[in-house]
Amino acid sequence: MNTKLLLSWSSGKDAAWALHLLREDPGFEVAGLLTTVDASTERVAMHGVREDLLELQAEAAGLPLWRIPLPWPCPNEVYEARMSETLGRMKADGIGAVAYGDLFLDEIRAYREARHQGSGIRPLFPLWGRDTASLAREMVAGGLRARLACVDTSRLDGRFAGRAFDLALLEALPPAVDPCGEGGEFHTFVWDGPMFRHPVPVRAGGTTLRDGFARAELRPEAETE
């Protein structure tokens, strides 16, 4: 029997590529996208991507969204309580696993595994341990199209915000920056790829700088200024 699962969805390339790989595996059925949203700004937590763009991604993927609204700032105990509540809903819905796009950060994996302990919902890590340089090129060659939505300016020049995630970008990244941004150097927004039925209509506006992060103002293509 296939394992019915939700995919932890950040709006970025690692989650999108995990979706692509999971759909190619007959042992899994992806039943939805699980996303934490900053309730005060209606944006994806961490990435800062607008919720209307998140909805367009889910529509392009042909999957329902499971939102977890979070306050800002969000105490860890609040996050954990809402995650526990959501894991309970999953079990009642016949969901057997949650897949994450994590690559190599052991402490993040250990934290996720601890949160799943005793829930009856197992964590999966379909990209775990992959070499990030080759993985980044595999994504680009496989048709994934994305933009850098958020850049940590303490690790990477803020002018990279809004740039396409492509071979030219990978060549331009400083040697200390992970090609997949796994160290938190940057986050991406995926607008096309083999995991989508059609491209997400998005355009990049200006860039805003706040709290040490440069964020590209991404918006639906049809929206006027």
Secondary structure, DSSP 8 states (H G I E B T S, - for coil): --EEEEEE--SSHHHHHHHHHHHT-TTEEEEEEEEEEETTTTEETTT--BHHHHHHHHHHHT--EEEEEE-SS--HHHHHHHHHHHHHHHHHTT--EEE----S-HHHHHHHHHHHTTTS-EEE-TTTT--HHHHHHHHHHTT-EEEEEEEETTTS-GGGTT-B-SHHHHHHS-TTS-TT-TTSSEEEEEEESTTSSS---EEEEEEEEETTEEEEEEEETT---
